[in-house]
Amino acid sequence: MNLFEENTNENLLPYGGTLNYFGKIISGKEANYYFKRLYEAIEWRNDEMVIFGKHIVTSRKVAWYADKNYPYTYSNTTKNALIWTKELLELKQLTEKLTGAKYNSCLLNLYHSGNEGMAWHSDDEKTLAKNGIIASLSFGAERKFSFKHKTTKQTVSILLEEGSLLVMKDDIQTNWLHRLPPATKVKLPRINLTFRTIAP
């Protein structure tokens, strides 16, 4: 397992996709401001999913925002998008400037502590643009983020800093799984924004 902490925009995957870590793109004071505004202003809801016919409600909270009322379905449940807040638009514009891509939607996650995480999965829903770019902004607690190749099982892990930007693109969702593993020593909350593109 490789744990990357340094800032780099080089591809951190050995094959089968592109993973770029820009490091901190937002200063500490400004990152704290955005964390507070997102925590208070976003319409957070507990995530719901249906797995093997069982309805599950997570402690983690989520929100779905977009240009239009796009539906987004994953884990057998559908969310309808809310319209951008002022802060989300500001962060979207900054992310678009740095990545050179356009995004029409954003899935947000609120993890209250390191006890909450995300299991192995790929963001390969049919409504998303094929091989589209997903840009991930992190606020709050630093957390490890891991990737596992679907065939070789090779893993790569990255420490996501507060105010940092991570970009997944090309065929990464086809070939790799990713997850946010639990970190019981982390007591502070984390907010994650994943800007993405719903296909027309």
N, C-alpha and C positions, 0 to 999 in steps of 0.2 A: 504494500500500500504506500502510495506517495501522498504526503500532506504538503500542499503548496501554501505558503504564507506570503511570499513576495509578490509585489505587484507586477503583472505581466500581461501583455495582450497577445502572446504567442499561444499556439494551440497546445492545450495541456493534455489532450488525448493522444495516444499512440497511433490510433487508426479508427476508421468508422464514424467519423464525425468531427465537428469543430467545437472546442470549448475555450472561450477567451475570458480571462479574469482581469478587469481593469483596475482592481483595487479600490481604494477610497476615492470617490468622485465628489463627495459632499463632506464639508468640514464638520468637526464635532458639534459645534454650536448649532449650525444649520441642520445637521442630522437630527439633533435633539428636538429642534423646532418641528420638523416634519413628522417625527415619531409621535409627538404630542398631538399634532393636528390630525394625523391619520387615526390615532387611537380614539380621539373624541368625535371626529366628524364622519367617519366611515360607518355605514349601516351594517355592522357586523352581525352575522348569524352563525349558529353552530352548524358545522358541515353535516350533511346527511348522505348516506349511501346505502345501496342494497347489495349485499354480498352473499352469494349462495342462498338467495331468497330471504335473508335476514336484514331487517331495517336497523341501521346503526347510526347513532348520533354522536359525533365526536366532541371532545372538549375543545379542540382547536376551532377557531371561528374563521369564516371566510366571507368574501364579498366579491361581486362580479360587476364591473363597470365597463362601459363601451360607448362608441359613437352613437349607436342605435340600440334598440331593445333586442339585441342579439340573444337567442337562447344558447346555452352551453350545457351539454350533457356529458357527464362522466360518472362512473360507478353507478350507472342506472338511475341517476337523478338529474333533473334539468333545472338550471338557474336562468332567470331572465335578467338582462343587464340593467343597471341603473346608469344615469347620465353622469359624466365626469364631474368631480368637485374641482375647485380652483387649484388645490394642491396637487391633485392627480394630473391635471393638465400641465402644470409647471414641470412635474417630474417626467411626464411623458415627452414633453418637448426637449428637455435636457437629454433624456435617453436616446431620442431620435437623432439629436445632433451628434452624440458621441458614437453611435452605432451605424449611422448612415442608413437607417431603415425607418419605415413608417409602421405604426401600430394602431389598431382600431379597437383594442380591448385590453382589459387587465384583470387578472385573478389575484386577489389579495388573500394572504393568510396571516392570522394572528395566533402566535404560540405564546401561551401565558407563562410558561417556564420550560426548562429543559426536559421535563417529564413528557411534554407533547412533541410529537415528531410526525414524520410521513414515511409510509412504507415504500418499498421498491415499486416503481411504476415508470411509464413513459408518457409524455404528453403527445399522444398520437391520435387523438380523437379526430373523426372524419370531418368535423366542422372547422378544424384548424387548417391553415394553408399548408400544403405538403412541403416538407423540409423548410418550413418558415422559421424565422428567427424568434427566439424567446429570450427577452432581456429581463434579468432578475435583479431588483434593487433590495438591499437589506438595511433595516433599521433596528436599533435596540441591541440585544445581546448577540455576541459573536457565536456562531454555531458552525460545526463541521457539516459539510455537504458531500455526499459520496456518489460515485458512479460505478456501475458494474456492467461489463460487456455481456450481452445476452448469450453469446456462444462460448467465448474463452473464459468467462467469469473473472477476467482481470479487473481490479478495482483501482480507482483513483479518487482521492479525497482532497477537499479544499476547505480552508478556514475562511468563512465569509465574514468580513469585518463590517462594523457599523458604517453605513454610508457607502457601501461598495456596490459595484456592478459586475454581474456575471452574465455572459452571453452564450447561449446554446444555439447551434445552427447546422446547416447542411443535413446529413442523414443521421445525426446523433440520436434522434428519437427512435429511429428504426433499429439501431444497433446497440444502444445503451439504455439501461435502467438507471434511475437516480432516486435518492432518498435523503431525508433529513433524520439521522439517527437520534434516539433519545440521548440526553446529556444530563444526568441527574444532578450534577454539581452546578448546573446553570439555573439560577433562581430568578433571573430577570426575563421579561417578555421580549419577543422578537416579532417584527412585522416584515413581511416579504411581499413585494410587488412583482408580478410576472407579466410584463407587457407582451402581447401576442397579437396575431392576426387571424380573425375569423374569415374564412374563404367566402367570396361572394356567392 
